[in-house]
Amino acid sequence: MYRVSTGYVGLLIRTLKAEGLDVDRLSAEAGLDVRKLKDKNAFYARKKVYRLVEMAAAQVPADVGLKVYPSLAPGHMLLVGYVMMSSATLQDALESLCRYCSLLSNGESITLTETAGGMHLQIHELPEAGFPMPRLYADVKVAAALAFLRWLVGGQVLQPLAVDFTYPEPTDTTAHQTLCGGSLRFGMPSMGIVFDRRDLQLPLSTADEMLARLHEEFAEARLSELNGCSLRSRVRALVMEHMSRGECDINTIAAALCVSKRTLQRGLEREGVQFKEVIDEARQQMADYYLRRTRYSLTEIVDRLGFYDQSSFYKASARWFGMPPGRYREHAAAC
């Protein structure tokens, strides 16, 4: 079953609400539980999202999908957005998008290839029998990608050489021209954007090498977790996300999963683990990363991992690594 992240669906719903649609009713008819939007690690079945889009498309202008452009916020791209934001250049960001696109949807693949005319970003929507991709959905994909990439380069001009759409050319392409400029290509095998090679070397003002490594670490862990899809893995990912904010008790994690505390406890028990053990696993993974790959002081790491004091951290380090944190850092640097 192909799935779509709550970030994408949230952007879509926000756009449809702006058109005055009763999105709660339409979502219910499509089989989508809007309460799940609060869970940033959750997904919806893509065929249900298509169904919502088809019902909405009958009530709005044909080009409404392109209107997501001004509505997009970095948060809609979830963890993938943070990896891209901390990248050094636009090309680095696009390569990260290609690598981690399945965190947004496992029903698409994204590639970046060099062509005679420039660098071609292609979004390949994987087909599902009986569920053709609606035009509105395709427009959301293209407009969201273009909006986020332009946001990444800030005030710098990012004008694509060409923009590809899979559906036939509409009678009125005014909205397409306004949004995309350049050359519009309809009836293409996949959605896509062609960039000038020079534009992909644009530096990002949000670039941060240390954060890039951290975000990539989380993204890689998330990829592995999605392959397993266990509750334990989902809880660990949420713990790692919330820990540095100081909001990492079981009630917070249960709320993020849209379940009760008791339901979460029972689910973990079925997998043979307790919440405190998952907390410990997440702390160990993050401690290993901070000690090996960052210059955070031990005091900062204690705060980020949510320990009450350094003594607790030292005891945990001895249990995890067989040595105090300072020595573990020295040992890792020498390897």
N, C-alpha and C positions, 0 to 999 in steps of 0.2 A: 504494500500500500504506500502510495506517495503521500508525503506530508508537507505542510507549509508552516513556518514559524509563526508564533503569535505576533512577532514584530511586523511582518508583512501584512498579516490579517488586520492588525490594529490600524495600520496606515490606510488600508482599504476601507475599513469601517468608518474611520474618521472622515474620509473623503465623501463617502455616501451619506453620512449624517449631514455634512455641509450642504448637500443637495436637497435636504429636507425629507429624506426617506426614513421610514420607521424601521431602522436597522435591527432593533431588538426582535421585532416580529419576523422580519425576513430571515434573520439568523436562526431563530427557532424553527421556522419552516424548513430551512436548509439542514437542520440537525446540528447547528453549531451552538455550543454553550459559551456565551460571551464572558462568563465569569472566568474562564480559562485564560483570558487575555492578561490577567494579573501575573500569570506564571511565565516568566521570560524564557524558561527552558522547555515549555510545552509546545506541542504542534497540533494542527488540525489536519484531518484527512483532506487531501487536495480536492477530491471529487466533491466534497461538501462545500468547499470554498468556491469551486466552479459553479455549483448550484446556486449559491448566494449571489454570485456575480451575474449569472444569467437572469435571475429574477429581478435584480436591481437594474440591469441593462434595459429592461422593457419599460422602465419608468424614468430614465434620465437621458440626456443627450449622448450621442454616440461617442463623443470625444472626452467624456467625463474622466476616463482613466488617466488622461494626461494632466488632470488638475491635482494629482497628488504632488506635483512638483513643489509648490510653495508650502505644502503641509508637512513635508518630510523633515524629521528631526533625527539627529545622529542615533538616538536611542532606538529607533525603529530597526536599525541594522544589528542591534544586540552586540554580542561579543565580537562578531565579524567586523562591525563598525569600529570597535576599539582597536582591533589589530590593524585595520587600515589607517586609522587616525595616527597611530604611533609610528607608522612607516616613514622612511626617509623621503621617498619620492612618490609621485603618482604611479609610476610603473610598479614600484614595490607594493603599493596598496592594491593595485589590480591583480598582481600575482597572488597576494594573500586572499583576495576575493575568490580567485580560481581555486585556491587550495582548500578554503573553508566554506565554500558555497553550500555544502550539504548541511551546515549548521542552520541555514536559512530554509532550505528545502532539499529533500533527497530526490525530488522529481525534476531536477535540472542539473546540467553540467555547464560550467563556464570556462571558456578558454581564451587565451590571449596569444595571438599569432602575428608574426611579421608578414606583411604583404607588400606588393609593389607600391601601393598607395599609402601605406602607413601601418599602424598597429591596430589590429582588428579584435575587439572584444566581442565574443559571441556567446549568447545565452541560449542554450539548447534545452528546450522544455521536452522532457521525456514523455512520449505518448502513453495514454491509458485508454484501453478499448472502451468505447461508449461514452467517453468524456472528452470531447474536443475542447481545446483552449479557447475561451471567449476572448473577443477583441479587447474588452475592457480590462481583463486580467493582463493581457499582453502589454497594453498601454501603461498599466501600473508598473510593470517590471521595467520597461524602458525608461519611463519618466523618473522612477525612483533611483535607478542607477545613475542617470545623468545629473539629477539633483544632488545626490550625495557626492559625486565626483567633483562637481562645481563647488560644493561647500568645502570640500577638502582643500582646494587650492585658493580659497579665500577670495580676495579681490582680483586675482589674476584671471584673465580671459581664458576660457576653455571652450573653444568652438569646434565641434566634431566635423570631420571631413564628410562623413556620411552616417546616417542612422537607418537601421534596417527594421522593417516590420514584416511579420509573416502573412498578414491578411492582404487582400487586394486593395488597390489604391481607392480611397473614398472619394466621393464627389467633392467634398470640401476638406482641404488639408490646411486651412488657415491656422488651426491650433497646433498642428504638427510643425509648420514653418516657424511659428512664433517661439515654440519651445526649443526646437532642434537647430533651426537654420541649416546651412549646408545642403547637402544632397539627401533627399528622402528616397529610400528604396523599398518598394512594397512587393509582396509576394515572394519574399526571400525564404530560404530554408530554415533560418533561425533569426531570432532577434539579435541586434548587435549595434555597436558603435565603432566607427573607425576614427582613430585619433592621429594627429600629426605626431611623428616620433619625438619631436622636440618638446611637445607638451608633456609627454610622459616623464621627462626629466625635471619637471617642475618640483621644487622642494615643498614639503608640507610644513606649515607653521606649527602644526601639532606634533611634529616628529619628536620622538624620545626613544633613544636606543634601549635604555633600561626597561621602560614600559613595554616597548615592542617585544622584548624577550619574554617578559612576564605574560603579556597577552597571548603570545604564540604558545607559551607553555600551557596556559589555560585552554586555548583552542584545541591543542593537540589532545589534551586530557578529555575535553568534551567530545571530540571525534571518537576516541576510544570508548567513552561511556555510552555514546549513542549506539555504537555497535553492540554493546552489551545490553543497554536499555534496562538495567536493574534499578530498583528504587534506591538501593544503596549508592549507586553511582550518581543518580540525580541529586540525592541529598548531599553527597560529598561536594558536588559541583556548586550547589547553592550555599553550602557552608563556606567554601572558599571565596565565593562572591561576597557574602555578607560579613565575613569575619573581621575584615579591616575597618568596617563601619561600626563595630561594637554591637551589632544586632544579630547575635548568633545563637539564641536560645531555641528550644524546640518549637515554641509557639510561633516564632517568626518564620521558621522554615516550613512549618505546617501551613501557615497562611500563604506563603509563596507558592506552595503546591496546591492551594485551594482545597485542603482537607483538614479534618480535625486533628488535634494532637493525638488522640487515641487511635485514630485510623492510621496515622503515620507510624506510631509505635507498633501496632499490629503488623503493618506491612513490613517493617524492618525485622520484626521477630520471625516472620515467615521466611526471611532470608538468613536467619541465624545471626543477627547482629543487633546491637543496641545503639541508640542515638549517640551516646557518649563515646562509643568506639569509632563511629564515623567521624565525630569531631576530632578524635585523636589522629585518625588517618589523614584528615585534611591538614591538620597542624603539622604533622610530620612531613607531608609533601611540600607544604609551603615553607617550612623551616629549612628543608634541604635546598629549595630554590633560593631563598633569601641569603643563606650562608654561602652558597656556591657562586651565585651570579650577581649579587648586589653588594653595595657598599654600606647598606644600612647598619647603623650601630646596633649592638645587642639590645640596648634599651628600646630602640625603634622596633626591632623585631618582636620583642616582648609585647609591645602595644599592638602591633599588627596581628599577632596571633591570639590576642585576647587573654594572655596570662595575667594573673593578679600581680605577680612580682617576678624578679629575675630568678629567685630560688626555685620557683615552680618550673620555669623554663629550663634551668640547668638539670633538674631531676628528669624532666622529659627527654632532654637531649641525651643524657646518659642511658636512658632506656632505649631510645631510638637508634642512636649511633655508637653507643658504647664509650662515649667521651663527652667532655664539656663542649658547648657550642663554639667557643673560641678556637679550641684545638681542632675541631672538625673543620672549621673554615680554613685553618692553616694547612691541614692535611689535604683538603680538596684543592687548594691553590698549588700545592706541591706536585699534585698528580698530573 
